[in-house]
Amino acid sequence: MRDSVLLRRGCVLLAVSLLMLTWSAPLKAEEKKAEEQKAEEKTEAPFHDKLMIRGGWAYVFGATANVAVGGPLLGVGASVDFTQTLGGDTSTDAFRIDTLYRFNERHALGFSWYRVGLSGDKLLTQQIQIRDQIVAAGAATQTSLSFNTYRLIYNYSFYRNDKVELAVSPGLYMMKTNFNFAGQGAISSPGTTTPTPGSVILVNEQLTLPLPSIGLVANYNITPKLQFQSRYDVFYLSIGNYAGSMFEFYAGLEYRIVNHFAMGAAFDRLQADLRGNGHNGFSANFSYNLMYLYASVYLF
């Protein structure tokens, strides 16, 4: 009797075990299939916002510019302070355009353009040397100095998730510098003791330099719609008798109003120093701050 009871219980347990195995196999297969489909959908999900076009108004302030000694670069001889000596502006308006195309989550290519133009009028309070001529104190001068900056960058995002993006960003700055000077007054050539009153001097110099750079990009999504953006760029260039260095810092906030449109504000600080050690050696440096109000369009 006891053996038959144990036998029946054994048969029941065996039947239950077989039934569980029969049901669990399809369930596990379905779960595995669902996980594979989910992973596949995640892999094949389209990458949005490939193209970014940004443009806006910028207020330039705290601008300084100095050219010293020799100066074949800008046609300036001895040391001249653009803002103090020539009465140049320290603030102005500007327009800026930035673009970025993301090939995928790791690689992106961008282009930027912005122009900063400064000018000034002044009756000189001290004599200055322009090229090979001495302009005496009291002369009336008009001066303009502009920087057209074209920048090509490549971003490699080595770390990226839903909150943070970190990227290394090599690039190339093409900086086109224009210097124009007009003076009227007592002007003499070096070595002469008698200036000629009412003389006129005109200088128009232009220089375009390629400035390779290396940068770091750090972006942080504060909320799904609000993003903090920053980048840090530096360069050092040495070609023949010329050398240069630069530092640029950019930081701003951007708010995504709708899927394909955003607005933002940013601060930009640029400082550059150029030096020459040839027989006509020179040193030139300039810096400015920029407040940038812009709109961005995201496509594709």
C-alpha positions as CSV (number, residue, x, y, z in Angstrom):
1,M,0.0,0.0,0.0
2,R,2.7,2.4,1.0
3,D,4.7,1.5,-2.2
4,S,1.7,2.3,-4.4
5,V,1.2,5.7,-2.7
6,L,4.9,6.6,-3.1
7,L,4.7,5.4,-6.7
8,R,1.6,7.6,-7.4
9,R,3.3,10.6,-5.8
10,G,6.5,10.0,-7.8
11,C,4.4,9.9,-11.0
12,V,2.7,13.1,-10.1
13,L,6.0,14.9,-9.4
14,L,7.5,13.6,-12.6
15,A,4.4,14.8,-14.6
16,V,4.6,18.2,-13.0
17,S,8.4,18.5,-13.6
18,L,7.9,17.6,-17.3
19,L,5.1,20.1,-17.6
20,M,7.2,22.8,-16.1
21,L,10.1,22.0,-18.4
22,T,7.8,22.0,-21.4
23,W,6.4,25.5,-20.5
24,S,9.7,27.1,-19.3
25,A,11.6,26.4,-22.6
26,P,9.2,28.4,-24.8
27,L,9.0,31.1,-22.2
28,K,12.8,31.4,-22.0
29,A,12.9,31.4,-25.8
30,E,10.3,34.2,-26.0
31,E,12.2,36.2,-23.4
32,K,15.5,35.8,-25.3
33,K,13.8,36.7,-28.5
34,A,12.2,39.9,-27.0
35,E,15.6,40.9,-25.6
36,E,17.3,40.4,-29.0
37,Q,14.5,42.4,-30.7
38,K,14.9,45.2,-28.1
39,A,18.7,45.3,-28.6
40,E,18.2,45.3,-32.4
41,E,15.7,48.2,-32.2
42,K,18.1,50.2,-30.0
43,T,21.0,49.5,-32.5
44,E,18.9,50.4,-35.5
45,A,17.2,53.5,-34.0
46,P,17.8,56.5,-36.2
47,F,20.3,59.1,-35.1
48,H,18.6,62.5,-34.9
49,D,19.9,66.1,-35.0
50,K,22.7,65.3,-37.4
51,L,23.0,68.9,-38.7
52,M,23.1,71.9,-36.4
53,I,23.1,75.5,-37.8
54,R,23.5,78.3,-35.3
55,G,23.6,82.1,-35.8
56,G,23.2,85.2,-33.8
57,W,24.3,88.6,-32.6
58,A,27.4,89.1,-30.4
59,Y,28.5,92.0,-28.2
60,V,32.3,92.3,-28.1
61,F,33.7,94.1,-25.1
62,G,37.0,94.5,-23.3
63,A,39.0,94.4,-26.5
64,T,42.7,95.2,-26.5
65,A,45.3,95.1,-29.2
66,N,49.0,95.9,-29.2
67,V,51.7,95.8,-31.9
68,A,55.3,96.3,-31.0
69,V,58.8,96.6,-32.6
70,G,59.5,96.3,-36.3
71,G,56.0,95.3,-37.3
72,P,56.1,94.3,-41.0
73,L,53.0,92.3,-40.2
74,L,50.7,95.3,-39.7
75,G,52.8,98.1,-41.0
76,V,53.4,99.4,-37.5
77,G,57.0,100.3,-36.4
78,A,57.6,100.9,-32.7
79,S,55.2,99.9,-30.0
80,V,51.7,101.1,-30.5
81,D,48.7,100.5,-28.3
82,F,45.6,100.4,-30.5
83,T,43.1,101.4,-27.8
84,Q,45.2,103.9,-25.8
85,T,47.5,105.5,-28.4
86,L,45.2,105.3,-31.4
87,G,41.9,105.7,-29.6
88,G,40.6,102.3,-30.8
89,D,37.2,100.9,-29.6
90,T,37.1,98.4,-26.8
91,S,33.6,97.3,-27.7
92,T,31.5,96.6,-30.8
93,D,28.8,94.5,-32.3
94,A,29.5,91.3,-34.3
95,F,27.7,88.4,-36.1
96,R,28.6,84.8,-35.7
97,I,27.7,81.5,-37.4
98,D,28.5,78.0,-36.2
99,T,27.6,74.7,-37.8
100,L,28.1,71.1,-36.8
101,Y,27.4,67.9,-38.7
102,R,27.3,64.6,-36.7
103,F,28.1,61.5,-38.8
104,N,27.2,59.4,-35.8
105,E,27.4,59.5,-32.1
106,R,31.2,59.6,-32.1
107,H,32.3,61.7,-35.1
108,A,31.3,65.3,-36.1
109,L,32.7,68.0,-38.4
110,G,32.0,71.7,-37.8
111,F,32.7,75.1,-39.3
112,S,32.5,78.6,-37.7
113,W,32.9,82.2,-38.9
114,Y,32.9,85.4,-37.0
115,R,34.3,88.9,-37.5
116,V,35.4,91.4,-34.9
117,G,36.1,94.9,-36.3
118,L,37.4,97.8,-34.2
119,S,38.0,101.5,-35.2
120,G,39.2,104.7,-33.7
121,D,39.8,108.4,-34.3
122,K,42.3,110.4,-32.2
123,L,44.6,113.4,-32.1
124,L,47.9,111.9,-31.1
125,T,49.3,112.9,-27.7
126,Q,52.6,111.2,-28.5
127,Q,54.7,110.6,-31.5
128,I,54.5,107.1,-33.1
129,Q,56.5,105.3,-35.8
130,I,54.6,103.9,-38.8
131,R,56.8,101.9,-41.1
132,D,59.7,104.3,-41.8
133,Q,57.9,107.5,-40.9
134,I,57.5,109.4,-37.6
135,V,54.1,110.9,-37.0
136,A,54.3,113.8,-34.5
137,A,52.0,114.4,-31.5
138,G,49.0,116.5,-32.5
139,A,48.4,114.6,-35.8
140,A,44.9,113.5,-36.6
141,T,44.6,109.7,-37.1
142,Q,41.9,107.3,-38.2
143,T,42.5,103.6,-37.6
144,S,40.7,100.3,-38.1
145,L,41.6,96.8,-37.1
146,S,39.5,93.7,-37.9
147,F,39.8,90.0,-37.4
148,N,38.0,87.6,-39.7
149,T,38.1,84.1,-38.1
150,Y,37.3,80.9,-40.0
151,R,37.4,77.7,-38.0
152,L,37.2,74.1,-39.1
153,I,36.9,71.5,-36.3
154,Y,36.6,67.8,-35.9
155,N,35.0,66.3,-32.8
156,Y,35.6,62.8,-31.5
157,S,33.3,62.0,-28.7
158,F,35.2,59.5,-26.5
159,Y,32.6,59.5,-23.8
160,R,28.8,60.0,-24.4
161,N,25.6,59.1,-22.6
162,D,22.2,60.6,-21.9
163,K,23.7,63.3,-19.6
164,V,27.3,63.9,-20.6
165,E,29.4,64.3,-23.8
166,L,33.2,64.6,-23.7
167,A,35.1,65.1,-27.0
168,V,38.6,65.9,-28.2
169,S,38.5,68.5,-31.0
170,P,41.5,69.2,-33.3
171,G,40.9,72.1,-35.6
172,L,42.3,74.8,-37.9
173,Y,41.8,78.5,-37.4
174,M,42.3,80.8,-40.4
175,M,42.6,84.3,-39.0
176,K,42.6,87.1,-41.5
177,T,43.8,90.4,-40.0
178,N,43.3,93.8,-41.6
179,F,45.0,97.0,-40.3
180,N,44.3,100.4,-41.8
181,F,45.8,103.6,-40.7
182,A,45.5,107.2,-42.0
183,G,47.3,110.1,-40.4
184,Q,47.6,113.8,-41.2
185,G,50.0,116.3,-39.5
186,A,53.7,116.8,-39.0
187,I,55.3,113.7,-40.4
188,S,59.0,113.0,-41.0
189,S,61.2,110.1,-42.0
190,P,63.6,108.5,-39.6
191,G,66.9,110.3,-39.5
192,T,65.4,113.7,-40.4
193,T,65.0,116.4,-37.8
194,T,62.4,118.6,-39.6
195,P,58.9,117.2,-40.0
196,T,56.7,118.3,-42.9
197,P,53.4,119.9,-41.6
198,G,50.2,118.8,-43.3
199,S,51.7,115.5,-44.6
200,V,49.5,112.5,-45.0
201,I,50.4,108.8,-44.4
202,L,48.2,105.9,-45.4
203,V,48.8,102.2,-44.4
204,N,46.8,99.2,-45.5
205,E,48.1,95.9,-44.3
206,Q,46.6,92.4,-44.4
207,L,47.8,89.0,-43.1
208,T,46.2,85.6,-43.1
209,L,47.6,82.9,-40.8
210,P,46.7,79.3,-40.4
211,L,46.5,78.4,-36.7
212,P,46.2,74.7,-35.9
213,S,44.5,74.0,-32.6
214,I,43.5,71.3,-30.2
215,G,40.4,71.5,-28.0
216,L,38.2,69.8,-25.5
217,V,34.4,69.7,-25.6
218,A,32.3,69.2,-22.5
219,N,28.5,69.2,-22.7
220,Y,26.0,68.4,-19.9
221,N,22.3,67.9,-20.1
222,I,20.9,69.7,-17.1
223,T,17.4,68.7,-18.1
224,P,16.1,67.0,-21.3
225,K,15.6,70.5,-22.8
226,L,18.4,72.6,-21.1
227,Q,22.0,71.9,-22.0
228,F,25.3,73.4,-20.8
229,Q,27.9,73.6,-23.5
230,S,31.6,74.4,-23.3
231,R,34.8,74.0,-25.3
232,Y,38.4,75.0,-24.7
233,D,40.9,75.5,-27.5
234,V,44.6,76.2,-27.6
235,F,47.3,76.4,-30.3
236,Y,51.0,77.1,-30.7
237,L,52.5,77.7,-34.2
238,S,56.1,78.3,-35.2
239,I,56.9,78.9,-38.9
240,G,60.3,80.3,-39.8
241,N,60.8,83.5,-37.8
242,Y,57.2,83.6,-36.7
243,A,55.5,82.0,-33.7
244,G,52.1,82.3,-32.2
245,S,49.9,81.1,-29.4
246,M,46.2,81.3,-28.7
247,F,43.6,80.4,-26.1
248,E,39.8,80.4,-26.5
249,F,37.2,79.5,-24.0
250,Y,33.5,79.1,-24.8
251,A,30.6,78.4,-22.3
252,G,26.9,78.7,-22.7
253,L,23.4,77.5,-22.0
254,E,21.0,76.3,-24.7
255,Y,17.2,75.6,-24.3
256,R,15.5,73.3,-26.8
257,I,12.1,75.0,-27.3
258,V,10.8,72.4,-29.8
259,N,12.4,69.3,-31.4
260,H,14.2,71.2,-34.2
261,F,14.7,74.7,-32.7
262,A,16.6,76.1,-29.7
263,M,17.8,79.4,-28.3
264,G,20.8,80.1,-26.2
265,A,23.4,82.5,-24.7
266,A,27.1,82.0,-24.4
267,F,30.3,83.7,-23.3
268,D,33.5,83.5,-25.4
269,R,37.0,84.7,-24.5
270,L,39.8,84.8,-27.1
271,Q,43.4,85.8,-26.5
272,A,46.2,85.5,-29.1
273,D,49.9,86.4,-29.1
274,L,52.1,86.6,-32.3
275,R,55.9,87.0,-32.2
276,G,58.7,87.4,-34.7
277,N,62.4,87.2,-34.1
278,G,63.8,88.1,-37.5
279,H,65.6,91.3,-38.5
280,N,62.1,92.9,-38.7
281,G,60.9,91.1,-35.6
282,F,57.5,92.0,-34.1
283,S,55.2,91.1,-31.3
284,A,51.4,91.5,-31.6
285,N,48.7,90.4,-29.2
286,F,45.0,91.0,-28.9
287,S,42.1,89.8,-26.8
288,Y,38.4,90.3,-26.5
289,N,35.3,89.0,-24.7
290,L,32.1,88.2,-26.5
291,M,28.5,87.7,-25.3
292,Y,26.6,85.6,-27.9
293,L,22.8,85.4,-28.2
294,Y,21.7,82.9,-30.8
295,A,19.2,80.6,-32.3
296,S,19.9,77.0,-33.4
297,V,18.2,74.8,-36.0
298,Y,18.6,71.0,-35.8
299,L,17.9,69.0,-38.9
300,F,17.8,65.3,-40.0
